[in-house]
Amino acid sequence: MPGDESDGGRTMPALEQHERTGRSVVVGLGCLAALWAIGHFLQTYGMQGLAVDHAAIRGWLAGDDLYAYRSLDARLGTGRPPITALLLTPAVALPLTAAGWLLALVGMAALTLAVLALVGTVARRYGRSRGPAVLLAATLALLAEPVRAALGLGQLDLLLFGLITADVVALRRSAWARRRAAWWPGPPDLRPRGRRDVLRRLWSTGAWAGIGVGLASALAVGPVLFIVYLVVTRQWRPALTAVTTAATLVLGALLLAPGATATWFGTVLPQVDRPGPVGDPANQSLAGLLARLYDSASTPVLVWLSFAGLLLAVGLIRARAAHADGDEITAFTLIGLTGTATAPVTTSHELIWMLPAVLILVDAAARLRANPRRPRPKRSTGVGYASAALVTYLLLALPAKWAVGWNAYAFAVIVLMNALPWRPGMAPATPPLRRPVASLRVPAIPGPRGS
């Protein structure tokens, strides 16, 4: 009846408006909670890392040597590359508290985008709504020690994580584009029809792969290992893009600050203990673990190099295998864990790659549970993966002083990089050949010569 249709027409927009309002309220409350958490972390950790960089860069701008500054309490100086110091100059012009809030907001935005890219894909694969999954994952990540420490200390690890995750997205889109091009009959139309079309093609084909790793490698030393991974897996174009990006930024720093750049490469970079003593309990790398096992202020060099070389080889081999099976996320996570384990000094804010490891374990458990054709012994393995994910996250959620005292972070990173599973078929690393199309009984298209 007309009256009923009118009522129904009014009800549906009202329900949609109610749902939108509810989502807006949830997002608003989430943002307020995140701001409160950031303020709490800044007060708890005291922005100690940013305070050193803030004072050193201010002195540098006033004419002093960038790397001559030492803090009064811990006698620590900045170890930032000159290009990073130049990029931090706008934040240094602000008071320390304002600069801490600025870096924290930038880091939180990078973390949110990375969670959206990593968790959203998993949620869609299981037919779940992406919004609640991303909100839950972002909340859990915010409560983890690597994120707490990075925000509270004023470190750049969340920004580096976001830049590298952007390359993960680019490589997956590039693999999808190559796979589609391999199966789609006929040559692709590569003629751009305008600026918007060019941007769309760049996004859809992942042509920017390598830029994120290059930027991260210029801002810090650790991400250089991801360039090594790109070379090992023969992803030549992203590797060349990463090297070119990093070299361009380093060259720019050399032109703008030649003295500081020469000092950093000649003096600061070889000082492996500049961020802190190797034997400090806060150092959760292999070097720190060995130093404490030997009850020494420094690690035995030959022993450390031997075990670090072994871990590096294992990490690269496993990452290459994950890449070959199509799981680029796990490959990058393994490289991140390998860099964390083999670095001379690794503190809690540098353990960010343990978070995607938790996601991978959860996904691996869910995949086994969702596949009823697997035999019972393998299905029970899903419980093991879920338990490992829970234990790893609880370790990250604990107060850092407990985990540091047990050397728990160091052991967890080594175990994860040796035992983290990968998920075959997530995103094929290389496109299939065109020849298998005939086996699917697809009519062949004549070539240019009619063959």
N, C-alpha and C positions, 0 to 999 in steps of 0.2 A: 504494500500500500504506500501511497505517496508520503504519508506521515512517517511510516517506518523508515523509508529510504532517506528522508531528511534527517531523522534521528541518527541513522547509521552514518550518514555523511558527516554529521557534526561530531560523532563519537570518535571516529578514527583519527582526525587531526588532533583532537583533544588528548588521545592516548599517546600519539607521537610527540606532542608538545610536552606531556608529562614525562615521557622517557628521556627526552632531551634535557629537560630541567633536572631530572635525577642524575643524569650523567654529568651535567655541569656542576651540580652540587658536590658530587663525588670527586671530580677533578679539582675543584676549588679547595675542598678539604684536604686532598692529597698534597696540593701545592703548599698550603699553610703548614701541614705537618712536615713536609720536606724543608721548608724554611726554618722551622723551629729546630729540626734535627741539625741543619747546617750550623745554625748559631750555637747549638750545644757542642758540636764537634770543634768549632773554632775556639770556643772557650776552654774546652777540655784539653785539646792538644796544643793550644797556645800559638799556633802558626809559627812554630819554631823554624821549620825549613824556609818558609817565606821570609821570616825576619832576617835570616842570614843573607839571602839573595837581595832583599830590599836594601839593607845597609851597604852591601858590597856594590850594588849597581849605582846607588846614590853617590857613593864615594868615587866611583868610576866616572860618572858624569861630571863630578866636580874636579876631575883631573888626576885622581889617584889610580893606582894599579888595580884592576878588577879583582885579581887573585891574591892581593896582599892583605885583604881584610880578614881578621879573625874575630869571632865572637868572644865576648868576655868570659862567658861561663864555660863553654865546651871547647873553646879555641878551634872552632871549625870555620872553614871558609867556603865560598861558593865553588861548585864544580860545574856550573852551567857553561855550555859552549857559548862563544860570543854572539852567535845568531839568536840564541835563546835569551840572552841578556838584552839584546836589542829589542826583541819582541815583547819583553817584560817591561820595557821602559815606560809605556803609558800607565801600567799598574803601579810602577814605582813612584810616579809623580803623585799618587794618592797617598793618604795616610795608611798605615799598615793594616788597620782594621778594614778600611774600605777596599784595599787591594786584596785582602783575604776573601772578602765577600765576592768580589769580582771574579777571582779565579775559581772560587767554589761554585758560583753560578755557571760559569763556562764549563767546568768539569761535570756538573750535574746534567747540563744539557747534552754534553757528549755521551755521558753514560746512558741517558734516556734514549737517545737515538740508537746507540749500540744495542741496548736491550730490545728496542723495537725491531731492529734488523734480525737479531738472533732468535728471540723468543717468538716473534710474530710468525716466522716461517714454521716453527714447530707447532704452534697452536693451529694454524690453518691446515696443516697436514692431518691433524686429528679431528678436524671439523669443529674446532672450538672458536669462540669469539676472540679476536686478537686483543681487544681492549682490556678485559679483565686479566688475561694472562700476562700482558705487559705490565699492568699496574701491580700485580702481585710480585712479579719478578723484580721490578724496580724497587719495590718496598723491601724485599728480602736483600737485594744487593746493597741498599742504603744502610742496612743494619750490619753488614759484614765489615770486618776489620780493614781490608784493603781500601774500601771506599771511605770508611770513617777516618782512617789515617790520611788518605790523600786529600780529603776535604779539610780536615782540621790542621794539617801541617802546611797546607798551601802548596802542594806538589802538583806536577803536571801529568801524573800517570793516567788519570781518567781521560784527559785530552789525547794522549798518545794512544790509549786503548780505542777511543772513538775513531781516530785517523786510520789505525790498522784495520779496524772492523769495516770501515768504508771500503777498503781494498778487498776484504772478504766478499762483500756484496758485489763489487765490481767483477771479481773473478767468477762468481757464480752466475752473474748475468751474462758474462762473456761465454762461459761454457754453454749456457742455455741457447745463446744466439748461434754459436757454432753448431750445436746439435740440431737446431731448427734449420739452419742453412744446409746441413748435410742431408736432411730428410726431405726438405721442401724442393719439389721439382722446379727446374728452371733457374736461371741466374737471378740473384736478388737485385732489386732496383736500388742502386746506391746514389741516385741523383737527388741531392737535397733541394727542397722546394722553398726554403726560407730559413730564417734563423730558428724559428720554433722547431722545424723539422730536424735541423742539425742537432739541436740540443736533445730532442727526443731520441735521435739515433745514438748520440753519445751515451745517453742514459741507458737505453735498452741493450746496447752492445757491451757495456762495461768498459768503454774505451779509456776511462780515467784510471784503470787499475795500475797501481804502482805509485801514484801520486801520494796517497796517504802514508805508505811505508817510507817513501822518500822524505816527506815532511817530518815524520816521527824520527827517522834516522839522523836528520840534521839537528833536531831539537835535543836528542839524547843519543847515547852510544848503544844501549841495549837493542833497539829495533833494527840495527844493522844485520842481526842474525836473520831477520825475515828476508833481507835481500839475498843472503846466502841460500836460504830455502828456495827462493824463486829461481836461482841459478841451478841448484841441485835438481829441482823438478823440471828444468828446461822450459820454464815459462819466460822466454827471452824478452818478449815485449814488455810485460810488467817489470821485469828486472831492470831493463834498460831505462824505462820511465822512472823507476825509483832511484837509480844511480844518477840519472840526469837531474832529477829534482833536488836530491841531496847535494850534489856537486854544485848546482846553481846557487843554493842558499849558502854553502860554505864559501864559495867564491865571492858572493855578495858581502859576507862577513869579513872576508879578507880585504876587500876594497874599503869597507867602512871602518873597520877596526883592525888594521894589520898587526899592531903590536899585541893586542889581546889574543888574536887568533894564533900568532906564532907562539905566545906563551902557553896557550891552552894545549896545542899539539906537542910542544916540546917539553913542558914541565907538568902541567896539570893532568893530562891524559894518562901518563905512566904512573901517577900516584894512585894506586888501586885503593889505598886506605884513606883517601881524602874525605869521603862521606862519613867515615868513622872507623874505629879500630876493627881489624878483621876478627879478632877474638871477642868482640862485644857480643853479649847474649842476644842483642837485637838483630845481629847479622844471622839470617836464616838461610844463607847459601851453603853450598858444599864446603867452601873455604872456611866459613865460620864454624860449621859443624866439626870439621877436622881439627881446627885450632882448639876447640873446647875438649874434644876427645883426647888430644895430646897435651892438654892443660898448658897451652902456650898462648902468648899474646898474638902470635902470627902463625899461619898455617905452614906446614912443611911443603915447600914449593914443589919438589919432584912428586910427592904423593898427590898433592892437589892437582897438578897438571895431568898426571896419569888418569886419575879418576874423572876429572873434568873432561878430558879427551874422550874417555869411554862413554860418559853420559851424553856428550855432544854427538857422538856417532850414533848412539841409540836413538836419540831424539830426532835426528835428521832422517835416519832410516825409517822410523815409524811414521814420521810426518810424510815422507815420500810415499809410503804404502797407503796411508790414508788418502792422500791426493790421488793416487792411481785408482783407488776404489770410489772416488767421487765425493769424499767428505772433506771439503776445503775448510770447514769450520774446525773440525778436529785437528786437521793438519796445522793450522795456525795456532790452535791452543797448545799443541805439543811443542811447537817452536817457542811459544811464550813461556811455557813451563821449563823448557830446556835452558833458555836464557836466564830465567830466575835461578835455576839450580847451579849453573856454571859461572855466574857472575862473581867477582871477588867479594862484593858486599851487596846483600839483598835485605832490605828492611820490609816491614809489614805493608807499607803502601805500594810496594812493587809486586805484591802477590795477586794482582788483579786477574791474572789468567786462571786462577783457581775457580773463579766464578763461572766462566763458560764450561769448565770441566764438570762442574756440578750439573749444569744444564745437559751436557752430553750424557752423563750417567743417568739422569732422569729419563731422557729420551730413549736411551738404549733399553732401560727397563720397561718403558711403555711399549716399545716396538715388540719386545718379546712377549709381553702380556697380550698385546692386540693380535698376535698371529696364532690362531688356534691350531695350525698345522704343525707347529714345532713339537717335537717329543717332550715328554714331561721333564727329563733332566735339564734340557736347555731352557724350558720355561721357568724352572726354579732359579736359573741364573738371573732372571729379572729381579728377583728379591735381593740378590747380592748386589746388583747395580744400584737398586734403590737404597739399600742400606749404606753402601759406600757414599752415595750422594748425600744422605742425611748426616752421616758422620763428618764428611768434609765440610758441609755447611755449618754444622754445630761448632766445629773447630774454628771456623772463620767468625762465628758469632760470639765466641767466648771473649772475655777480656784478653788483650794481647799479652799481658804479663804472664798469664797461665800457660799459654801455648809457647811463648818464648822460653819460659823456664823448662819446659819439657822437650825443647827442640822439635816440637810437633810440626811446625810449618815446614822445616827442612825435610823431615822424613816424609811428610804428606806430598810435597812437590816431587820428590824422587820417586815415590810409589806411583803417583798419577802419571808421570811421564813414561813410566815403564809398563803400566797396566791399563791406561785409558783406552776404552774401546772406540772404534770408529764404525760408522754406519754406512755400509756399501749402498751406492745408488742415490745418495743424497742429492748430488748434482754432478753428473759425469764430468770428469776432468778433461777428457778429450772427446771430440765428437766421433760418432760411429762413421764408418765408411759408407759410401753410397751403394757399394755392391750388394750389401744385405737387403736392399730394397726389393731385389728380384725374388728373394725367398718369400716375401710377403705378397707376391703375385701382383705387384703394382706395375702397370704397363710402363715399359721403358720409353724414354723420350729420345728421339733421334738427335744425334750430335750435329755440330755445324756442317760436317761433311756427309751427313746422311748415313753414317755407320750405325 
